[in-house]
Amino acid sequence: MSELMSSGALSLASLVVSLVLLLVGLVLWFFVNRASSRTGEQIALLESMLIQQKKQTVLLRRLCEANEPEQGDEPVQTASQPAAEPAQEEDDFIRIVAER
């Protein structure tokens, strides 16, 4: 009789262990699936940001080319007007370019 009891308890224990492993597997699958979908959303957002940055770069280049003085349009310097410093021109360009 004890052999039947131990056999039944063993099958019950293996059934419980199987159910626990199934439950743990489902919980792990849930979190992996959730992380994967969030990663996909983040990649989509980053790709859209990249496209917008490229468009902004093109517009910025057009704006800079439109505001660029031509060779014949350079102002004549007089004694009362000091020459523009190159450092100031570099600072102006840095203000235009967006920081990353």
GIRACOR-V44772 format. One record per residue. N is the residue number from 1. RES is the residue in one small letter. SS is DSSP state (H for helix, E for strand, - for the rest). BURIAL is 1 if it has 9 or more other C-alpha atoms within 8 Angstrom, else 0. D_LAST is the distance of its C-alpha to the last C-alpha in Angstrom with 1 decimal. Layout:
((N RES SS BURIAL D_LAST) (N RES SS BURIAL D_LAST))
This chain:
((1 m - 0 76.6) (2 s H 0 74.0) (3 e H 0 72.8) (4 l H 0 72.0) (5 m H 0 70.2) (6 s H 0 68.0) (7 s H 0 67.3) (8 g H 0 66.3) (9 a H 0 64.2) (10 l H 0 62.5) (11 s H 0 61.7) (12 l H 0 60.5) (13 a H 0 58.2) (14 s H 0 56.8) (15 l H 0 56.2) (16 v H 0 54.4) (17 v H 0 52.2) (18 s H 0 51.4) (19 l H 0 50.4) (20 v H 0 48.2) (21 l H 0 46.5) (22 l H 0 46.0) (23 l H 0 44.5) (24 v H 0 42.1) (25 g H 0 41.2) (26 l H 0 40.5) (27 v H 0 38.4) (28 l H 0 36.3) (29 w H 0 36.0) (30 f H 0 34.9) (31 f H 0 32.0) (32 v H 0 30.9) (33 n H 0 31.2) (34 r H 0 29.2) (35 a H 0 26.3) (36 s H 0 26.5) (37 s H 0 26.3) (38 r H 0 23.3) (39 t H 0 21.5) (40 g H 0 22.5) (41 e H 0 21.2) (42 q H 0 17.8) (43 i H 0 17.7) (44 a H 0 18.9) (45 l H 0 16.2) (46 l H 0 13.4) (47 e H 0 15.4) (48 s H 0 15.7) (49 m H 0 12.0) (50 l H 0 11.8) (51 i H 0 14.8) (52 q H 0 13.5) (53 q H 0 10.4) (54 k H 0 13.1) (55 k H 0 15.4) (56 q H 0 13.1) (57 t H 0 12.6) (58 v H 0 16.4) (59 l H 0 17.1) (60 l H 0 15.2) (61 r H 0 17.1) (62 r H 0 20.3) (63 l H 0 19.8) (64 c H 0 19.3) (65 e H 0 22.3) (66 a H 0 24.4) (67 n H 0 23.8) (68 e - 0 24.5) (69 p - 0 28.0) (70 e - 0 30.6) (71 q H 0 32.8) (72 g H 0 35.8) (73 d H 0 33.9) (74 e - 0 33.1) (75 p - 0 34.7) (76 v - 0 37.6) (77 q - 0 37.2) (78 t - 0 40.1) (79 a - 0 41.2) (80 s - 0 40.0) (81 q - 0 36.4) (82 p - 0 34.3) (83 a - 0 32.2) (84 a - 0 28.5) (85 e - 0 26.7) (86 p H 0 24.2) (87 a H 0 21.9) (88 q H 0 21.7) (89 e H 1 20.8) (90 e H 0 17.8) (91 d H 0 16.7) (92 d H 0 17.2) (93 f H 0 15.0) (94 i H 0 12.1) (95 r H 0 12.7) (96 i H 0 12.6) (97 v - 0 9.3) (98 a - 0 6.5) (99 e - 0 3.8) (100 r - 0 0.0))
